[in-house]
Amino acid sequence: MSQATDSEAVREDGVIESVSGPVVTATDLGAKMNDVVYVGDEGLMGEVIEIEGNLSTIQVYEETSAVAPGEPVENTGEPLSVDLGPGMLDTIYDGVQRPLDVLQEKMNSAFLDRGVDAPGIDLERTWEFEPAVEVGDEVEPGDVVGIVEETVTIDHKVMVPPGSEGGEVTAIEAGNFTVEDTVAELDSGEEIQMRQEWPVRSPRPSADKQTPTTPLISGQRILDGLFPLAKGGTAAIPGPFGSGKTVTQQSLAKFSDADIVVYIGCGERGNEMTEVIDDFPDLPDPQTGNALMARTCLIANTSNMPVAARESCVYTGITIAEFYRDMGYDVALMADSTSRWAEAMREISSRLEEMPGEEGYPAYLAARLSQFYERAGYFENINGTEGSISVIGAVSPPGGDFSEPVTQNTLRIVKTFWALDADLAERRHFPAINWTESYSLYQDQLDPWYRENVAEDYPEVRQWAVDTLDEEGELQEIVQLVGKDALPPDQQLTLEVARYLREAWLQQNAFIEVDQYCPPEKTYGILTAIKHFNDEAFEALDAGVPVEEIQNIDAAPQLNRIATTEDDEAEEFTEELEANITEQLRELY
């Protein structure tokens, strides 16, 4: 949102009374709740968050040092909104949708002055508009009136705004237009532009919210194989420092089969966000072969940026995601991390002197988290299309304590829980997701898809893997007391099979190109090969073959090689390996 200058829209009757960090109080402002205002002589953007009598409390999205009582406050009369239109993809924004590359050019520096502003989308760039309706057609809110090629990967669909009355198209033509030019006219006199504005704290309307039945394929075996996430689902990735939250989310952003990716760096360390900003423009998209940024929108709000803007950045991201959902796209939104967002709420709440809840977080923490995650889902849009928003939020519990308020409140909301484990990370087991603590509540509704598209027995094979890993966990407690050799042969063999599940299936090497992404068919193939070894090995054991001889066959270690075999060669390699396992084990009895 750009700073307002229209004398009718701006009221310069507010005066700063006090300043406390990012919280400023002003008198005589005449504002409504959530109005955007411009504070002080430098015009710092802020938002009204509390009104008591003639006193308005404002959270300012920039550093407030040197702002003094007596300076003016300008009221726009509008809530915090984002510009929606072509040009949002392949762009990096800050928490209030100011494009960082534009601000850098404006300042001719990587360090931005306070008060600098720019519109969220380029108002001067022209786009080639191709009509999707004709003169005389009736259109309603949400209907697509034209197509613009936003990037080489994504077609931007120009829609009738949700609040429109609709009507008959009286004028529309192809051509090159800016986002503020009229591209279609209706008989009601309404003019349709490519650009829309939408308040970030209000969900965009939809016709219906449906039960998701299609998985979001991530290419990570432990996620797709054991704890799948539905398109339109919600997931949390909690974990202590260094356990791989950011890397897991970046892998999801790179390899998930969503049409659009919105990545929110919410209060993360600057070096991590710099790595994302540097790497993403150069990464090829495994889905299309084009640049990954052609279907990605980045929102960067690092830990050294003003804390108030951190509170708004997740709303900015989810609103952009909803706009592409309305076009019928599947959107994956990564929020890294919601703990930093909650800390921003805690700081603002304490400066407002609100009654603190658990560990100092505001009493409305759970409500705010729910409002955010509830905007995910698989929707029937108001224009009849279907689209989804899958939200994956990282959580950074202090000291890895999952009992702290942000993690616990998140777990009450999301249906997929990917628990990262520092012990696994120290053992160089990546992704470091703990398979005994993690879960997915989407399995039952996704199983029909897996049966139809991967294998009829996929759910049963997956359950066998879960049972084997659970049994290994119980046996490991005994092993620590009496040693592995004290176990009976069948339990020793179970530990050996579980080791292959961990090393050949659950582990994935991001430094090996062929193993960065694993399609569902290959994920299933590796698992069935390990189960084949399990079944043949227990038959040999029942026939009297010593467990040591079973463990020492030459073919078994080849299970670790399936993951690093080229995808188009993996099926043949697996079939040959299963035949070798059968042959070598049956030679023993």
C-alpha positions as CSV (number, residue, x, y, z in Angstrom):
1,M,0.0,0.0,0.0
2,S,1.4,3.4,-1.0
3,Q,1.2,6.5,1.2
4,A,-2.0,8.3,0.7
5,T,-1.9,11.9,-0.5
6,D,-5.5,12.7,-1.4
7,S,-6.7,15.4,1.0
8,E,-10.2,13.7,1.1
9,A,-8.8,10.3,2.1
10,V,-6.2,11.5,4.6
11,R,-7.0,13.3,7.8
12,E,-4.0,15.1,9.3
13,D,-5.7,15.7,12.6
14,G,-3.8,13.1,14.7
15,V,-1.0,14.0,17.1
16,I,1.4,11.6,18.7
17,E,1.0,11.5,22.5
18,S,3.5,8.8,23.5
19,V,6.0,6.3,22.0
20,S,6.9,2.8,23.4
21,G,8.9,0.9,20.9
22,P,6.7,0.0,17.9
23,V,3.6,1.1,19.8
24,V,2.6,4.7,19.4
25,T,-0.5,6.4,20.9
26,A,-2.1,9.3,19.2
27,T,-5.0,11.7,20.0
28,D,-7.7,13.2,17.8
29,L,-7.1,10.7,15.1
30,G,-10.7,9.8,14.3
31,A,-9.6,6.3,13.0
32,K,-11.4,2.9,13.0
33,M,-9.9,-0.3,14.2
34,N,-7.2,-1.7,11.8
35,D,-7.0,1.5,9.8
36,V,-3.6,2.1,8.2
37,V,-2.0,5.4,9.4
38,Y,1.3,7.2,8.7
39,V,3.2,8.2,11.8
40,G,5.5,11.1,12.4
41,D,7.3,13.5,10.1
42,E,8.8,10.6,8.2
43,G,5.4,9.0,7.5
44,L,6.1,5.5,9.0
45,M,3.4,3.0,8.2
46,G,1.3,1.7,11.1
47,E,-2.0,0.1,12.0
48,V,-4.6,1.1,14.6
49,I,-4.9,-1.8,17.1
50,E,-6.7,-0.3,20.0
51,I,-9.1,2.7,20.5
52,E,-10.0,4.0,23.9
53,G,-12.0,7.2,23.9
54,N,-10.0,9.8,22.0
55,L,-6.8,7.8,22.3
56,S,-5.7,5.5,19.4
57,T,-3.0,2.9,19.8
58,I,-0.9,2.2,16.7
59,Q,1.6,-0.6,16.0
60,V,4.2,0.8,13.6
61,Y,5.8,-1.4,11.0
62,E,9.2,0.3,11.2
63,E,11.8,1.4,13.7
64,T,10.4,4.3,15.8
65,S,13.6,5.8,17.2
66,A,13.6,9.7,17.1
67,V,9.8,9.7,16.7
68,A,8.6,12.2,19.2
69,P,5.3,13.3,20.8
70,G,3.6,16.2,19.0
71,E,4.4,14.9,15.5
72,P,1.4,14.4,13.1
73,V,-0.4,11.1,12.4
74,E,-2.2,10.8,9.0
75,N,-5.1,8.4,8.7
76,T,-5.9,6.7,5.4
77,G,-9.2,5.4,6.5
78,E,-8.4,2.0,5.0
79,P,-7.4,-1.3,6.6
80,L,-4.0,-3.0,5.9
81,S,-4.4,-4.3,2.4
82,V,-2.3,-6.0,-0.3
83,D,-2.2,-5.2,-4.0
84,L,-3.2,-8.3,-6.0
85,G,-2.5,-8.7,-9.7
86,P,0.1,-10.0,-12.2
87,G,3.7,-9.5,-11.1
88,M,3.5,-11.0,-7.6
89,L,5.3,-14.2,-8.6
90,D,9.1,-14.0,-9.0
91,T,9.1,-11.2,-6.4
92,I,10.5,-10.8,-2.9
93,Y,8.5,-8.7,-0.5
94,D,8.9,-7.5,3.1
95,G,6.2,-8.2,5.7
96,V,3.8,-5.5,4.4
97,Q,4.2,-6.3,0.7
98,R,6.8,-3.7,-0.3
99,P,9.0,-5.2,-3.1
100,L,12.6,-5.3,-1.8
101,D,14.2,-5.0,-5.2
102,V,12.2,-1.8,-6.0
103,L,13.1,-0.3,-2.6
104,Q,16.8,-1.1,-3.1
105,E,16.8,0.6,-6.5
106,K,15.0,3.6,-4.9
107,M,17.5,3.9,-2.1
108,N,20.5,2.8,-4.3
109,S,21.5,0.8,-1.2
110,A,20.9,-2.5,0.5
111,F,20.0,-0.5,3.6
112,L,16.6,1.1,3.6
113,D,15.6,4.5,5.1
114,R,12.5,4.6,7.2
115,G,9.3,5.8,5.5
116,V,10.4,4.5,2.0
117,D,7.5,2.9,0.2
118,A,6.5,1.3,-3.1
119,P,3.3,-0.3,-4.4
120,G,3.1,-4.1,-4.1
121,I,2.9,-4.6,-7.9
122,D,4.4,-2.6,-10.7
123,L,1.8,0.0,-11.8
124,E,3.6,1.0,-14.9
125,R,4.5,-2.4,-16.4
126,T,2.2,-3.5,-19.3
127,W,0.9,-7.0,-19.6
128,E,-0.5,-8.7,-22.7
129,F,-4.2,-9.3,-21.9
130,E,-6.2,-12.0,-23.7
131,P,-10.0,-11.9,-23.2
132,A,-11.7,-15.0,-21.9
133,V,-15.3,-13.6,-22.4
134,E,-17.0,-11.7,-25.2
135,V,-19.2,-8.6,-25.3
136,G,-22.7,-9.6,-24.3
137,D,-21.6,-12.4,-21.8
138,E,-22.9,-12.3,-18.3
139,V,-20.2,-12.3,-15.6
140,E,-20.4,-12.7,-11.8
141,P,-18.0,-12.1,-8.9
142,G,-15.0,-14.4,-9.3
143,D,-15.5,-15.1,-13.1
144,V,-12.4,-15.0,-15.3
145,V,-12.6,-12.2,-17.9
146,G,-9.1,-12.7,-19.3
147,I,-5.7,-14.3,-19.2
148,V,-2.2,-12.8,-18.7
149,E,1.0,-14.7,-18.9
150,E,2.5,-13.8,-15.6
151,T,5.5,-16.1,-15.9
152,V,6.6,-18.8,-18.2
153,T,5.0,-21.3,-15.8
154,I,1.8,-19.6,-14.6
155,D,-1.1,-17.9,-16.4
156,H,-2.6,-15.2,-14.4
157,K,-6.4,-15.1,-14.5
158,V,-8.0,-11.7,-14.4
159,M,-11.2,-12.1,-12.3
160,V,-14.2,-10.0,-11.5
161,P,-13.6,-8.7,-7.9
162,P,-15.5,-10.6,-5.2
163,G,-17.5,-7.5,-4.1
164,S,-18.7,-6.7,-7.7
165,E,-22.3,-6.7,-8.7
166,G,-21.5,-8.4,-11.9
167,G,-23.4,-7.9,-15.1
168,E,-23.2,-8.0,-18.9
169,V,-19.8,-7.3,-20.6
170,T,-20.2,-4.1,-22.8
171,A,-16.6,-3.7,-23.8
172,I,-13.5,-5.9,-23.7
173,E,-10.5,-6.3,-26.1
174,A,-7.1,-7.8,-26.3
175,G,-4.0,-5.6,-25.9
176,N,-1.2,-4.4,-23.6
177,F,-2.4,-2.8,-20.4
178,T,-1.1,-1.7,-17.1
179,V,-2.7,-3.2,-14.0
180,E,-4.7,0.1,-13.5
181,D,-6.0,0.2,-17.0
182,T,-9.6,-0.8,-17.6
183,V,-9.7,-4.2,-19.4
184,A,-13.4,-4.8,-19.4
185,E,-16.6,-2.7,-18.8
186,L,-19.9,-3.9,-17.5
187,D,-23.4,-2.6,-18.2
188,S,-23.6,-1.5,-14.5
189,G,-20.8,1.0,-15.3
190,E,-18.2,-1.0,-13.4
191,E,-14.7,-1.1,-14.9
192,I,-12.6,-4.2,-14.4
193,Q,-8.9,-3.8,-13.9
194,M,-6.2,-6.5,-13.4
195,R,-5.4,-5.0,-10.0
196,Q,-7.4,-5.8,-6.9
197,E,-6.9,-4.7,-3.2
198,W,-7.9,-7.0,-0.3
199,P,-7.6,-6.4,3.5
200,V,-5.2,-9.0,4.8
201,R,-7.1,-9.9,7.9
202,S,-10.3,-10.9,6.0
203,P,-10.4,-14.3,4.2
204,R,-11.4,-14.1,0.6
205,P,-14.8,-15.6,0.0
206,S,-15.4,-19.1,-1.3
207,A,-18.5,-21.2,-2.2
208,D,-17.6,-24.3,-0.1
209,K,-14.8,-25.9,1.8
210,Q,-14.4,-29.6,1.0
211,T,-12.6,-32.6,2.4
212,P,-9.3,-33.0,0.6
213,T,-8.6,-36.4,-1.0
214,T,-5.4,-35.8,-3.0
215,P,-2.0,-35.8,-1.3
216,L,0.5,-33.0,-1.7
217,I,3.5,-35.0,-3.0
218,S,6.6,-33.7,-1.4
219,G,9.2,-36.1,-2.8
220,Q,10.4,-36.9,0.8
221,R,9.9,-40.6,1.5
222,I,9.2,-40.2,5.2
223,L,6.5,-37.6,4.5
224,D,4.8,-39.2,1.5
225,G,5.3,-42.7,2.8
226,L,4.4,-42.5,6.5
227,F,2.8,-39.1,7.2
228,P,1.2,-37.7,4.1
229,L,-0.3,-34.2,3.8
230,A,-3.4,-33.5,1.8
231,K,-3.6,-30.7,-0.8
232,G,-5.6,-28.2,1.3
233,G,-4.2,-29.6,4.6
234,T,-2.3,-28.2,7.5
235,A,1.0,-29.4,8.9
236,A,3.4,-28.3,11.7
237,I,7.1,-28.9,11.8
238,P,8.4,-28.3,15.3
239,G,11.9,-28.9,16.2
240,P,14.9,-27.5,18.2
241,F,17.6,-25.4,16.8
242,G,19.6,-27.1,14.0
243,S,17.2,-30.0,13.5
244,G,16.3,-29.0,10.0
245,K,13.0,-27.1,10.0
246,T,14.1,-24.5,7.4
247,V,15.8,-27.2,5.2
248,T,12.6,-29.3,5.3
249,Q,10.4,-26.4,4.4
250,Q,12.8,-25.4,1.6
251,S,12.7,-28.9,0.2
252,L,8.9,-28.8,0.3
253,A,8.9,-25.4,-1.5
254,K,11.3,-26.8,-4.2
255,F,9.8,-30.3,-4.8
256,S,6.1,-30.3,-3.7
257,D,3.6,-30.6,-6.6
258,A,1.7,-27.4,-5.8
259,D,1.2,-25.0,-8.7
260,I,2.2,-21.9,-6.6
261,V,4.5,-21.6,-3.6
262,V,4.3,-18.8,-1.1
263,Y,7.3,-18.8,1.2
264,I,7.1,-16.6,4.3
265,G,10.4,-16.1,6.2
266,C,8.8,-14.9,9.5
267,G,11.5,-13.7,11.9
268,E,14.1,-16.1,10.8
269,R,17.9,-15.4,10.9
270,G,19.1,-13.1,8.1
271,N,21.7,-15.6,6.8
272,E,19.0,-18.3,6.3
273,M,16.7,-15.9,4.5
274,T,19.7,-14.6,2.4
275,E,20.4,-18.2,1.4
276,V,16.8,-18.6,0.2
277,I,16.8,-15.3,-1.7
278,D,20.2,-16.2,-3.3
279,D,19.3,-19.8,-4.1
280,F,15.7,-19.8,-5.3
281,P,16.2,-17.6,-8.4
282,D,18.9,-20.1,-9.7
283,L,17.0,-23.3,-8.8
284,P,15.3,-25.2,-11.7
285,D,11.7,-26.3,-11.1
286,P,11.6,-30.1,-11.0
287,Q,7.9,-29.9,-12.1
288,T,8.4,-27.7,-15.2
289,G,12.1,-27.4,-15.8
290,N,11.8,-23.6,-15.7
291,A,13.1,-21.4,-12.9
292,L,11.5,-22.2,-9.5
293,M,10.9,-18.5,-8.8
294,A,8.5,-18.5,-11.8
295,R,5.9,-20.0,-9.5
296,T,7.1,-18.7,-6.2
297,C,6.4,-15.6,-4.1
298,L,8.9,-14.9,-1.2
299,I,8.1,-12.7,1.8
300,A,11.2,-11.9,3.8
301,N,10.8,-10.6,7.3
302,T,14.0,-11.4,9.1
303,S,14.7,-11.3,12.9
304,N,16.4,-7.9,12.7
305,M,13.4,-6.2,10.9
306,P,10.7,-4.4,12.9
307,V,8.7,-6.8,15.1
308,A,5.3,-5.3,14.2
309,A,5.8,-6.1,10.5
310,R,6.5,-9.7,11.5
311,E,3.0,-9.9,13.0
312,S,1.4,-8.9,9.6
313,C,3.6,-10.9,7.3
314,V,1.7,-14.2,7.7
315,Y,-1.5,-12.4,6.8
316,T,0.1,-10.9,3.7
317,G,1.2,-14.3,2.6
318,I,-2.1,-16.1,3.2
319,T,-4.0,-13.4,1.3
320,I,-1.7,-13.7,-1.7
321,A,-2.2,-17.5,-1.5
322,E,-6.0,-17.1,-1.5
323,F,-5.9,-14.9,-4.6
324,Y,-4.2,-17.7,-6.6
325,R,-6.5,-20.3,-5.0
326,D,-9.4,-18.3,-6.5
327,M,-7.9,-18.9,-9.9
328,G,-8.1,-22.6,-9.4
329,Y,-4.5,-23.2,-8.5
330,D,-3.1,-25.5,-5.7
331,V,-1.0,-23.3,-3.4
332,A,1.6,-24.4,-0.8
333,L,2.3,-21.9,1.9
334,M,5.4,-22.2,4.1
335,A,5.5,-20.1,7.3
336,D,9.0,-20.2,8.9
337,S,8.4,-19.8,11.7
338,T,5.1,-19.3,13.5
339,S,7.0,-19.1,16.9
340,R,8.6,-15.9,15.8
341,W,5.2,-14.6,14.8
342,A,3.8,-15.5,18.2
343,E,6.8,-13.7,19.9
344,A,5.9,-10.6,17.9
345,M,2.3,-10.9,19.2
346,R,3.7,-11.3,22.8
347,E,5.9,-8.2,22.5
348,I,3.0,-6.0,21.1
349,S,0.7,-7.4,23.8
350,S,3.0,-6.6,26.6
351,R,3.5,-3.0,25.4
352,L,-0.3,-2.7,25.3
353,E,-0.3,-3.9,28.9
354,E,-2.7,-6.7,28.2
355,M,-3.3,-9.5,30.6
356,P,-0.6,-12.2,29.7
357,G,-1.5,-15.8,29.3
358,E,0.8,-18.9,29.5
359,E,4.6,-18.0,29.3
360,G,3.6,-14.3,28.6
361,Y,1.9,-15.0,25.3
362,P,-1.4,-13.1,24.8
363,A,-4.6,-14.9,25.9
364,Y,-5.7,-14.8,22.3
365,L,-2.7,-16.8,21.0
366,A,-4.7,-19.9,20.2
367,A,-7.4,-17.9,18.4
368,R,-4.9,-16.1,16.2
369,L,-3.2,-19.4,15.3
370,S,-6.6,-20.9,14.5
371,Q,-7.6,-17.9,12.3
372,F,-4.4,-18.4,10.3
373,Y,-4.5,-22.2,9.8
374,E,-8.3,-22.1,9.1
375,R,-7.7,-20.2,5.9
376,A,-6.1,-23.3,4.5
377,G,-8.3,-25.9,2.8
378,Y,-9.6,-27.4,-0.4
379,F,-12.2,-25.0,-1.7
380,E,-14.9,-24.7,-4.3
381,N,-14.4,-21.1,-5.4
382,I,-17.2,-18.7,-6.1
383,N,-16.5,-19.0,-9.9
384,G,-17.1,-22.8,-9.8
385,T,-13.4,-23.8,-10.0
386,E,-11.6,-25.7,-7.3
387,G,-8.3,-24.7,-5.6
388,S,-6.4,-25.4,-2.4
389,I,-4.1,-23.9,0.1
390,S,-1.8,-26.2,2.0
391,V,-0.2,-24.5,5.0
392,I,3.0,-25.9,6.5
393,G,4.1,-23.9,9.6
394,A,7.5,-24.4,11.3
395,V,7.5,-24.1,15.1
396,S,10.7,-23.3,17.1
397,P,10.0,-24.4,20.7
398,P,12.7,-23.0,23.1
399,G,15.0,-25.8,24.0
400,G,13.0,-28.3,21.8
401,D,10.3,-28.4,24.5
402,F,7.1,-29.5,22.6
403,S,5.0,-28.7,25.7
404,E,5.4,-24.9,25.3
405,P,2.2,-22.9,24.3
406,V,2.9,-22.3,20.6
407,T,3.6,-26.0,19.8
408,Q,0.7,-27.2,21.9
409,N,-1.8,-24.7,20.5
410,T,-0.6,-25.5,16.9
411,L,-1.1,-29.3,17.5
412,R,-4.7,-28.7,18.4
413,I,-5.3,-27.2,15.0
414,V,-3.2,-29.0,12.4
415,K,-3.8,-32.5,11.3
416,T,-0.2,-33.4,10.3
417,F,2.6,-33.4,12.8
418,W,6.2,-33.8,11.6
419,A,8.3,-33.8,14.8
420,L,12.0,-33.1,14.2
421,D,14.5,-34.7,16.5
422,A,17.9,-33.3,17.5
423,D,19.3,-36.8,18.3
424,L,18.5,-37.9,14.7
425,A,20.2,-34.8,13.3
426,E,23.3,-35.4,15.5
427,R,23.4,-38.9,14.0
428,R,23.3,-37.4,10.5
429,H,19.9,-39.0,9.8
430,F,18.1,-36.6,7.5
431,P,15.3,-35.7,7.2
432,A,15.5,-35.8,11.0
433,I,11.8,-36.5,11.5
434,N,11.0,-38.7,14.5
435,W,8.7,-41.5,13.1
436,T,7.4,-42.5,16.6
437,E,6.2,-39.0,17.6
438,S,4.9,-37.8,14.2
439,Y,1.5,-38.5,12.7
440,S,-0.9,-37.7,10.0
441,L,-4.7,-37.6,10.3
442,Y,-5.2,-37.5,6.5
443,Q,-4.2,-41.2,5.9
444,D,-7.8,-42.6,5.7
445,Q,-9.0,-40.0,3.2
446,L,-5.8,-40.3,1.1
447,D,-5.6,-44.1,1.0
448,P,-8.1,-44.4,-1.9
449,W,-5.8,-42.1,-4.0
450,Y,-2.7,-44.2,-3.1
451,R,-4.6,-47.4,-4.0
452,E,-5.6,-46.1,-7.3
453,N,-2.5,-44.2,-8.4
454,V,0.4,-46.1,-6.7
455,A,-0.5,-49.7,-5.6
456,E,-3.6,-51.5,-4.3
457,D,-1.8,-52.7,-1.2
458,Y,0.0,-49.4,-0.4
459,P,-1.8,-48.8,2.9
460,E,-1.1,-52.3,4.1
461,V,2.6,-52.2,3.2
462,R,2.9,-48.8,5.0
463,Q,1.2,-50.2,8.1
464,W,3.7,-53.1,8.1
465,A,6.5,-50.6,8.1
466,V,5.0,-48.6,11.0
467,D,4.5,-51.8,13.0
468,T,8.1,-52.9,12.3
469,L,9.5,-49.5,13.4
470,D,7.3,-49.5,16.5
471,E,8.6,-53.0,17.4
472,E,12.2,-51.8,16.9
473,G,11.6,-49.0,19.3
474,E,10.5,-51.4,22.0
475,L,13.4,-53.8,21.3
476,Q,16.0,-51.1,21.5
477,E,15.1,-50.5,25.1
478,I,15.9,-54.1,25.9
479,V,19.0,-54.1,23.8
480,Q,20.4,-51.2,25.9
481,L,20.0,-53.3,29.0
482,V,21.1,-56.8,27.9
483,G,22.7,-56.4,24.4
484,K,21.5,-57.5,21.0
485,D,22.9,-61.0,21.2
486,A,20.7,-61.8,24.1
487,L,17.5,-61.4,22.0
488,P,15.9,-64.4,20.3
489,P,16.7,-64.8,16.6
490,D,13.3,-63.5,15.3
491,Q,13.8,-60.3,17.2
492,Q,17.3,-59.9,16.0
493,L,16.0,-60.3,12.5
494,T,13.3,-57.6,13.1
495,L,16.1,-55.2,14.2
496,E,17.9,-55.9,11.0
497,V,14.8,-55.3,8.8
498,A,14.1,-52.1,10.8
499,R,17.7,-50.9,10.1
500,Y,17.1,-51.2,6.4
501,L,13.8,-49.3,6.8
502,R,15.7,-46.5,8.5
503,E,18.8,-46.4,6.3
504,A,17.4,-47.3,2.9
505,W,13.9,-45.8,3.1
506,L,13.5,-43.1,5.7
507,Q,16.9,-41.5,5.1
508,Q,17.3,-39.2,2.1
509,N,20.4,-37.5,0.8
510,A,19.8,-34.0,-0.5
511,F,23.4,-33.8,-1.8
512,I,22.7,-36.6,-4.3
513,E,20.6,-35.2,-7.2
514,V,18.7,-38.4,-7.9
515,D,17.8,-38.8,-4.2
516,Q,16.6,-35.2,-3.6
517,Y,13.2,-36.1,-4.9
518,C,11.6,-39.5,-4.7
519,P,8.4,-40.1,-6.6
520,P,5.6,-42.1,-4.9
521,E,6.1,-45.1,-7.1
522,K,9.8,-45.3,-6.1
523,T,9.0,-44.8,-2.5
524,Y,6.6,-47.7,-2.7
525,G,9.2,-49.8,-4.6
526,I,11.9,-49.4,-2.0
527,L,9.4,-50.3,0.8
528,T,8.2,-53.4,-1.0
529,A,11.8,-54.5,-1.6
530,I,12.5,-54.3,2.1
531,K,9.3,-56.2,2.9
532,H,10.3,-58.8,0.4
533,F,13.6,-59.3,2.2
534,N,11.6,-59.4,5.5
535,D,9.3,-62.1,4.2
536,E,12.0,-64.3,2.7
537,A,14.3,-63.9,5.7
538,F,11.6,-65.1,8.2
539,E,10.9,-68.0,5.9
540,A,14.6,-68.9,6.0
541,L,14.6,-68.5,9.8
542,D,11.6,-70.8,10.2
543,A,13.5,-73.3,8.1
544,G,16.3,-73.4,10.6
545,V,18.8,-71.0,9.0
546,P,20.9,-69.1,11.6
547,V,20.1,-65.4,11.7
548,E,23.8,-64.5,11.2
549,E,23.8,-66.3,7.8
550,I,20.6,-64.5,6.8
551,Q,22.1,-61.1,7.7
552,N,25.3,-61.9,5.7
553,I,23.8,-62.5,2.3
554,D,25.4,-60.3,-0.4
555,A,22.1,-59.0,-1.9
556,A,20.7,-57.4,1.3
557,P,23.0,-54.4,1.4
558,Q,21.9,-53.6,-2.2
559,L,18.7,-52.4,-0.7
560,N,20.5,-49.1,0.2
561,R,21.3,-48.6,-3.5
562,I,17.7,-48.4,-4.7
563,A,17.3,-44.8,-3.6
564,T,20.3,-43.6,-5.6
565,T,19.3,-45.5,-8.7
566,E,17.8,-43.3,-11.5
567,D,14.0,-43.2,-11.3
568,D,13.5,-44.8,-14.7
569,E,15.8,-47.7,-13.8
570,A,14.7,-48.2,-10.2
571,E,11.9,-50.6,-11.0
572,E,14.1,-53.0,-13.0
573,F,16.9,-52.8,-10.4
574,T,14.4,-53.6,-7.6
575,E,13.0,-56.6,-9.5
576,E,16.5,-58.0,-10.0
577,L,17.4,-57.4,-6.4
578,E,14.3,-59.1,-5.1
579,A,15.1,-62.1,-7.3
580,N,18.7,-62.2,-5.9
581,I,17.4,-62.0,-2.3
582,T,15.1,-64.9,-2.9
583,E,17.7,-67.0,-4.6
584,Q,20.5,-66.4,-2.0
585,L,18.2,-67.0,1.0
586,R,16.7,-70.2,-0.4
587,E,20.1,-71.6,-1.1
588,L,20.6,-71.6,2.7
589,Y,18.0,-74.2,3.3
